[in-house]
Amino acid sequence: MSASSLARLAFAFALAACALLPAGYLLLTALPILLDGGWLAHFATTSLPHQARTSLWVALEASAVAFAVGAIPAVMVSRFEFRGRHLVSLLALLPLLFAPYVTASTWTVSFSSAFFEGRHALAIQHGLTCSPYVFIVFRVAAARIPNSFSELAAGLGLGPWQRLRRVHLPAYAVPAAAGLMIVFAQAIGDYAAAERLGIDTLSVGVLNLWLASQSSSVAAIVSVVMIVPSVLLVGVAAWASTSIISRNPVPPASAAASRKPLAATWARAIVAWSALCSLAGFWIPEALTVRWAWLTWDKTRFAAIPGDMINAAGTSLCTALVVAVICALTALLLRSGGRSSLAERVPWLFLTNYFLPSLVLALAFVMMSRDGSLGAHWLGSWRDSRLLIVVSEALRFLPFAMLPVLDALRRTPHATIEAARAFGAGPVRARLVAFAGHLWPALLLGCALVFMESLKELDMSLTLQPFGYSSPALKIYAFSRHQNMDRAAVWVLISQALMLLPLLLCWWRMDRLGVPRSESGARTAAA
Amino acid sequence: MTDLKQRWIPSLLILLGALATSVGSVAQQRELRVISDRTDQGTLRPILDAFEARSGAKVIGVFMDQGLVNRLESRPTEADVVITKDAELLDIAAQRGLLDPIKSAKISASIPPEFMDPAGRYFVDAYRARIIFYSRARVKPGDLSTYEDLAGPKWKGRICLRSGSHDYNLALFGQFFASFGADKAREVISGIGANLARAPKGNDREQARAIFEGKCDVALMNTYYHPLMAANAEQKAWADAVGVYFPSQAGKGTFIMRSAAGLTKATDNRDLAIGLLEFIASKEGQQLMVDRTKQYSVLPDVAVHPLMVSLGAEQGLVDGKFKVDFVPLDKMAGKREEVIKFVNEIRFDAER
């Protein structure tokens, strides 16, 4: 085995260890005491089956909402040319500006109908929250599927339904699976929104047992019921993504070049649909938030705003940078192009951390860094900084950048690197050049998403905060606990202001997807 | 150009390092570290501000209402003082060896013995009662009597409550176990659960709102929510729609919830930490506590807050004073686990 192969192997193991560290730690903690106190048996025989069923239903309903709101506009934007395409992309991404627990609080404070407190409302909430991700996943996938497949099938005499079944549905299997993973992880792992609405989901059950008992051991024991299925599911997903799903070498340009014009009626319908969905996902909660902020302007402690903004932006930027560094190292050190099970499968393990409720992840970090532990020893005084927030958030949100990077790696033929080497470039420079087309845009998009998620994240900031730490998310939480969403409104707007730039970046990227290079160049020249 | 591109990795690492370095703050003055499950924005800050003004020290905190004991267990010396809205959590912390005895003659002299941990590791700094809030429009005070009565059939589908797993209800149910005995307590908790109008959700204020909106007729809430809601323009209508009733006044009395403060194992700032605790236990600190939190002071000579005086007048209470069914915290030791499992067993929080 060559030195470079050994280095790759070592890096792959390091990645796997990082990815599974929190879950592995909780499992190792729980295993020796799994049957102590009868907590596992108690949980399994009382609320667990009902809570698991509720979580499953919420996740399924949320998936239906997310696909209706995100996937349909994504496919239309990718496949057709119509007036309002850019607007549809923007409307689809706007729900990224709200954390689900904020919208859940906004809806319940503003409206008293029982519907807004029910299971269906929670599912809609999660569906709307995840819809931008479903949009992005489908937008990227659809930009690569050329119309010629469908035209070929039509030429062979297949009717519309047969084409849907035999061409379109298989082509969208990958983004559908990825979208489902995201929605299920969000819906099953969420605690804040479900607890706010009083829906007895699995994560609420697990965390209530922990918070009520105030026992790390109980938390570790009951977390096993979420960790084991998560790791198994992620393992299957990693295997499926690399073994079943074929690589699609068709460049985006060929799909874009064949984008068809859409009839005006359909165009109006899709714009109206996107606008309608964004009403619930963004405009109504945003209007309420702006109104509250206006009404409570005089009660706002403006002196705290700059510090909190710097804190939040600093933490999120560090999180995004850590993610970027890990992704870049993955790209540089693991083999690109041709099949490499290590390169493709190991980073998927990070998805496990997205499936776990963020409070469980935070608890793992609290336990791992306890006094006298190796973690505390290694971290030293860094333990008392926001480093733990950054690391835990990076582990949780890393899939948002890592999976697009893996996809980009798959589409970068190894021959490109070899050619660059043949022309005299060093190993790093050869990769930088080879990845320029696919990988860096994917990494940039992923890091923008990580930055936004990190800004909205609450549980890890709450549990791992260093002394004197404050952020808009903590302020929003503090006010919303007492139904004072009006006082929280200013802080919601501040966090949205910080998210504006990455949101615009995502919009620009989504808008640009599938634009042939020549057209893009012409646009730039014209500008 | 090539050089520029090749320099991006070190530049990135330098930027990362600079950002991370900015994380630490440089201590300029003496700092006292407080960990609490209260919020920085709310009731605690004025007390801390007053102590800062008096001592010249800066009080910095970690304010987290989830997993407080776990964090303390993980880092027993990172904070000097721990302040909690639920004394039962401090009792758990004390049992796990996370607190040091408070050696202060001032505190021993001022805090009544029933509000002091027998081993002196924490003291109760204030308390509130967990009472019945009822719809003025649909319920008469004469319809109400005891906690046990809420388990009866006449309240079927008429009760609202926050999660049975929340600290407040665990503390209440734990007192049921200690005061009524396990069998009776199980019967009462099951009965209340069966009478809920909807799945337990939200916090205490949301139960008052549900009464205001006609979703239910009675709720179990803490006393201070009435004046706090009345002072909030958005929530005043909820406060106006509900009356308060102190249960079991003809019997053993009403159960209370206690907030508390204690000393961690950290020793660097022991004098400052004891100073803060002494301030909280002083008449000035207690007055601030009453003014800000609308709780009842543990000092007999600190009067009930004016907005609390009228509570219970409809049932004949005078000056807001009521009979307490006092359950010492050490008598609730071990009950919490039993309560948690029972609440889960009867699926108290399930959808209805």
Contacts between the chains, C-beta under 8 A, distances in Angstrom:
chain1	res1	chain2	res2	distance
A	37	B	337	7.6
A	42	B	341	5.6
A	42	B	344	6.9
A	42	B	345	7.6
A	43	B	344	7.4
A	46	B	341	7.9
A	46	B	344	4.9
A	46	B	345	5.1
A	46	B	347	7.0
A	47	B	344	5.2
A	47	B	347	5.8
A	47	B	349	7.9
A	47	B	350	7.5
A	50	B	347	6.7
A	50	B	350	6.4
A	54	B	351	7.3
A	108	B	202	7.6
A	108	B	206	8.0
A	112	B	209	7.6
A	112	B	213	4.9
A	114	B	198	7.4
A	114	B	215	7.4
A	117	B	198	7.7
A	117	B	201	6.3
A	119	B	351	6.8
A	195	B	163	7.5
A	196	B	201	7.7
A	196	B	202	7.1
A	197	B	201	6.2
A	198	B	163	7.2
A	198	B	198	7.6
A	198	B	199	4.8
A	198	B	200	5.9
A	198	B	201	2.2
A	198	B	202	6.5
A	198	B	349	7.4
A	199	B	199	7.5
A	199	B	201	8.0
A	199	B	351	7.1
A	200	B	199	6.8
A	200	B	347	7.7
A	200	B	349	5.1
A	200	B	350	5.4
A	200	B	351	6.2
A	204	B	349	7.7
A	205	B	344	7.8
A	208	B	163	6.8
A	208	B	165	3.9
A	208	B	349	7.3
A	209	B	165	7.5
A	209	B	340	6.8
A	209	B	344	7.1
A	210	B	67	7.3
A	210	B	70	8.0
A	211	B	66	5.8
A	211	B	67	6.6
A	211	B	165	7.2
A	212	B	165	4.6
A	212	B	166	7.9
A	212	B	167	7.6
A	212	B	170	5.8
A	212	B	336	7.5
A	212	B	340	4.6
A	212	B	343	8.0
A	213	B	336	7.3
A	213	B	337	6.6
A	213	B	340	5.8
A	214	B	67	7.4
A	214	B	68	7.4
A	214	B	69	3.9
A	214	B	70	6.3
A	214	B	89	6.4
A	214	B	92	5.5
A	215	B	70	7.7
A	216	B	70	5.3
A	216	B	73	6.8
A	216	B	74	7.7
A	219	B	70	7.5
A	314	B	19	6.0
A	314	B	22	6.6
A	314	B	23	7.5
A	317	B	19	6.3
A	318	B	16	7.0
A	318	B	19	5.2
A	318	B	20	6.3
A	321	B	12	7.0
A	321	B	15	7.2
A	321	B	16	5.0
A	321	B	19	7.2
A	322	B	16	7.5
A	324	B	12	7.6
A	325	B	12	7.0
A	325	B	13	7.9
A	325	B	16	7.1
A	328	B	9	8.0
A	359	B	66	6.7
A	359	B	67	7.5
A	362	B	67	7.8
A	363	B	67	6.5
A	363	B	70	6.5
A	366	B	67	7.0
A	366	B	70	5.9
A	366	B	71	5.8
A	366	B	74	4.8
A	367	B	70	7.8
A	367	B	74	6.3
A	369	B	74	6.8
A	369	B	75	7.8
A	370	B	73	7.3
A	370	B	74	3.8
A	370	B	75	6.7
A	371	B	74	6.9
A	371	B	75	5.7
A	371	B	76	6.3
A	371	B	77	7.0
A	381	B	24	7.3
A	384	B	78	6.8
A	385	B	20	7.6
A	385	B	23	4.1
A	385	B	24	5.6
A	386	B	23	5.2
A	387	B	20	6.7
A	387	B	23	6.8
A	390	B	20	7.8
A	428	B	6	7.8
A	429	B	2	7.6
A	429	B	5	7.7
A	429	B	6	6.9
A	432	B	5	6.7
A	459	B	66	7.6
A	462	B	64	5.2
A	462	B	65	8.0
A	462	B	66	6.2
A	463	B	64	6.2
A	463	B	66	6.5
A	463	B	67	5.6
A	463	B	71	7.0
A	465	B	62	5.6
A	465	B	63	7.9
A	465	B	64	6.8
A	466	B	23	7.8
A	466	B	62	7.5
A	467	B	31	7.9
A	467	B	33	5.4
A	467	B	60	4.7
A	467	B	61	6.6
A	467	B	62	5.6
A	467	B	78	7.5
A	467	B	79	7.7
A	468	B	25	6.5
A	468	B	60	4.1
A	468	B	61	7.3
A	469	B	62	7.6
A	470	B	40	7.1
A	474	B	63	7.7
A	475	B	41	7.0
A	478	B	39	4.0
A	478	B	40	6.9
A	478	B	41	4.8
A	478	B	42	7.0
A	478	B	63	7.5
A	479	B	41	7.0
A	481	B	39	7.0
A	481	B	65	7.4
A	481	B	203	6.5
A	482	B	42	7.6
A	482	B	203	7.2
A	482	B	205	6.6
A	483	B	203	7.4
A	483	B	205	5.3
A	483	B	206	6.8
A	483	B	209	7.6
A	483	B	234	7.6
A	483	B	235	6.8
A	484	B	232	7.6
A	484	B	234	8.0
A	486	B	234	6.5
